[in-house]
Amino acid sequence: MSAHIYDVIVIGAGGMGSATAYHLAKSGANVLVLEQFQRGHTFGSSHGPTRIIRFFYDKAFYTELMKTAYAEWRDLESVSGKSLLFITGSVCLGASGNPYGRTARRSLDAAGVESEWWSATQLAERFPQFRVSNDMDILYQKDTGFLYASECVATHLQLAEQSGATVREDTPVTDIDWQADVPTVRTEGDLFYGRKVVVTAGAWTGKLLAALDLPLTVTKQQVCYYQPTDTHLFQPDQFPVFTEATEDGEFLYGIPAFGFGVKMARHGRGQIVSPDTCERTPDTDYIAHIDAYIQERIPELGKTTHAEVCLYTETADEDFIIDAHPRCPDLLIAAGFSGHGFKFCSLVGRIMSELTLNGKTDFDIHPFRIDREPEISSGIPRLQS
Ligand SMILES: Cc1cc2nc3c(=O)[nH]c(=O)nc-3n(C[C@H](O)[C@H](O)[C@H](O)COP(=O)(O)OP(=O)(O)OC[C@H]3O[C@@H](n4cnc5c(N)ncnc54)[C@H](O)[C@@H]3O)c2cc1C
């Protein structure tokens, strides 16, 4: 068995781990990233071509944090020379008087971010792809868009390596001894020592930190892709990101054509699974359900041509966990991103780097404490993804 000492060991090279490694390495830290699979794998939560980025949220602190997250993504584009963030604008659709659009509007107003209520006629003029009834509430927000997700992860990792980080793939961490003088990370063949250890293990966080009994639930999620005959109509410069809160209490979202085509999915509690044994084949019932919605709302899209499975790691209040281990300040945890974390990777990476290297951050991460009492649900499902 060989021994290595690093300033920081990051466990997990997904969305959050890659961003954390990038910020740490560019600050001059000697970083080791340990990833159980190969980079870019499809078993976790950050694979696939797109994730929505948006300001509108039901809690104003997310909207505030998004201001820096957008700036960090733009910074990553300028450092890497790659296009990663595409602005399309968004429409939030819902039945007249539904609470979702109003909640989103309130958080935008509170943060000074512009949005507009549109009539069905305005929607038809700008985005004739939708079929909606005249009495629907339609909220337009111009800054919404999507991130080229798989490329964001790859870019953070590449730039971390260029700044000296070591990334070891196919290296599952089996144990962390946080009670040792220097936190010790065990893999199948090695022991690694890190002055600090950051756990960004996504759906496997609960298993890796089992003794902490973190309130994390892993669920199976699915997404459908569409390849319409007239692809031009659904390009990012022709078609927006959109969400819909249906009268049946469902929450659906869509992203313009990119990668496998137009992406559509339902946000919500999926089946509770283990990340190690989750069945990775999409369910035919789910695909039929999304196809039926598309038939009514955007019939030009036709039927699903491709579908994939992804995992959410959810907390009870759907707020993140960003905190130190309660009994070991040298072990930091970023987890529980509850189906809406990707847009924050650029910022979470910076926050984790600041917490690790300086012991503090100026960003308000108070809502993400491990020991918080989850807020009692308002009964209004979250505006996620
Ligand atoms: C279908 C779907 C749609 C989504 N849409 C959006 C959206 O539109 N907008 C948005 O903002 N967010 C969205 N999200 C949420 C977002 O993608 C996640 O919050 C984010 O990707 C979580 O990143 P992560 O780094 O925590 O997890 P992951 O990216 O899964 O990374 C965890 C990594 O840790 C590794 N690992 C785990 N255990 C170990 C171990 N013991 N040893 C070594 N390595 C280990 C894993 O292999 C994995 O690579 C969506 C999620 C899904 C599933």
The ligand as an ORCA input file, in Angstrom:
! r2SCAN-3c Opt
* xyz 0 1
  C     -33.041     14.190    -15.341
  C     -32.356     15.314    -14.639
  C     -32.577     16.608    -15.064
  C     -31.983     17.672    -14.401
  N     -32.193     18.923    -14.882
  C     -31.576     19.975    -14.291
  C     -31.695     21.265    -14.863
  O     -32.346     21.455    -15.893
  N     -31.058     22.290    -14.241
  C     -30.321     22.115    -13.102
  O     -29.783     23.090    -12.581
  N     -30.165     20.873    -12.557
  C     -30.762     19.818    -13.125
  N     -30.611     18.558    -12.623
  C     -29.843     18.366    -11.382
  C     -28.344     18.341    -11.600
  O     -28.033     17.670    -12.796
  C     -27.686     17.711    -10.383
  O     -28.078     18.449     -9.231
  C     -26.173     17.736    -10.470
  O     -25.759     17.183    -11.698
  C     -25.580     16.956     -9.296
  O     -24.175     16.898     -9.438
  P     -23.292     16.060     -8.411
  O     -21.887     16.415     -8.681
  O     -23.843     16.221     -7.031
  O     -23.575     14.537     -8.790
  P     -22.866     13.611     -9.993
  O     -22.686     14.489    -11.153
  O     -23.630     12.405    -10.075
  O     -21.431     13.395     -9.395
  C     -21.138     12.516     -8.336
  C     -19.889     11.747     -8.742
  O     -19.337     11.094     -7.613
  C     -18.846      9.842     -8.032
  N     -18.750      8.989     -6.843
  C     -19.758      8.627     -6.026
  N     -19.315      7.838     -5.027
  C     -17.981      7.712     -5.216
  C     -16.969      7.002     -4.523
  N     -17.239      6.262     -3.429
  N     -15.691      7.055     -4.988
  C     -15.395      7.813     -6.093
  N     -16.334      8.482     -6.808
  C     -17.606      8.436     -6.376
  C     -19.920      9.381     -9.011
  O     -19.480      8.328     -9.830
  C     -20.194     10.667     -9.770
  O     -19.339     10.806    -10.884
  C     -31.161     17.449    -13.273
  C     -30.927     16.144    -12.846
  C     -31.490     15.080    -13.529
  C     -31.217     13.693    -13.056
*
